[in-house]
């Protein structure tokens, strides 16, 4: 690809997902939008910490936010975000299985 800007943008989206709490948020939101307080309860984190992570995800285009008088509601910007995370988890699981097989072979 001649225009390398797409790689930079791609890396920025990946960087925005590069935290366990953010991946957990994607997992929670794949079923539908949630209020901030519900996500806070589900994740068991600190309010300020979750807020910072959600801001990063909104700014990177991973999440959309809808504000009303009671709560900020967050949702995935696209179902493809959850699919991408699911695919990466499959790669992780495959790699772990290969490592386990190698470990078993080494112990023989």
C-alpha positions in Angstrom: 0.0 0.0 0.0 1.5 3.3 -1.1 -0.4 5.5 1.4 0.9 4.4 4.8 -1.5 6.6 6.8 -4.0 3.7 7.0 -1.4 1.7 8.9 -1.0 4.6 11.4 -4.8 4.9 11.9 -5.1 1.1 12.2 -2.4 1.1 14.9 -4.2 3.8 16.8 -7.4 1.8 16.9 -5.5 -1.3 18.1 -3.7 0.9 20.7 -7.1 2.1 21.9 -8.0 -1.6 22.6 -4.7 -2.5 24.2 -5.9 -2.6 27.8 -7.7 -5.5 29.6 -10.4 -3.1 30.9 -11.2 -1.8 27.4 -11.4 -5.4 26.1 -13.8 -6.2 28.9 -15.9 -3.2 28.0 -16.1 -4.4 24.4 -17.2 -7.8 25.7 -19.9 -6.2 27.9 -21.2 -4.0 25.1 -21.5 -6.7 22.5 -25.0 -7.4 23.9 -26.1 -3.8 23.6 -25.7 -0.4 25.2 -25.1 0.1 28.9 -25.3 2.9 31.3 -21.9 4.0 32.8 -23.0 3.0 36.3 -23.9 -0.5 35.1 -20.5 -0.9 33.5 -18.9 0.4 36.6 -20.7 -2.3 38.7 -19.9 -5.0 36.1 -16.2 -4.2 35.9 -15.7 -3.4 39.6 -13.2 -0.7 38.8 -12.9 2.9 39.9 -15.2 5.6 38.5 -12.3 7.8 37.3 -10.4 4.9 35.8 -13.4 3.6 33.8 -14.2 7.1 32.7 -10.7 7.7 31.3 -10.8 4.4 29.4 -14.2 5.1 27.9 -13.1 8.5 26.8 -10.2 6.9 24.9 -12.5 4.5 23.3 -15.0 7.1 22.3 -12.2 9.4 20.9 -10.8 6.5 18.8 -14.2 5.7 17.4 -14.6 2.3 19.1 -17.6 3.5 21.2 -20.4 5.9 20.8 -22.0 7.7 23.8 -25.5 8.9 24.3 -26.1 11.3 27.2 -29.3 11.8 29.0 -30.2 13.4 32.3 -29.7 10.2 34.3 -26.7 8.5 32.7 -24.3 8.3 29.8 -25.1 5.2 27.7 -22.3 3.6 25.7 -22.4 1.2 22.8 -20.0 -0.2 20.2 -19.7 1.9 17.1 -19.9 -1.2 15.1 -20.5 -4.9 15.7 -17.2 -5.5 13.9 -15.3 -4.3 16.9 -16.7 -7.2 18.9 -15.9 -9.6 16.0 -12.3 -8.3 15.8 -11.8 -8.9 19.5 -13.4 -12.3 19.3 -11.0 -13.3 16.4 -8.0 -12.1 18.4 -9.2 -14.2 21.4 -9.4 -17.2 19.1 -5.8 -16.5 18.0 -4.8 -16.3 21.7 -6.5 -19.6 22.5 -4.8 -21.3 19.5 -1.4 -20.1 20.6 -2.0 -21.2 24.2 -2.9 -24.7 22.9 0.2 -24.9 20.8 2.3 -23.8 23.8 0.6 -26.5 26.0 1.4 -29.1 23.3 5.0 -28.0 23.1 5.3 -28.1 26.9 3.9 -31.6 27.0 6.4 -32.7 24.4 9.3 -31.2 26.3 8.3 -33.0 29.5 8.4 -36.4 27.8 
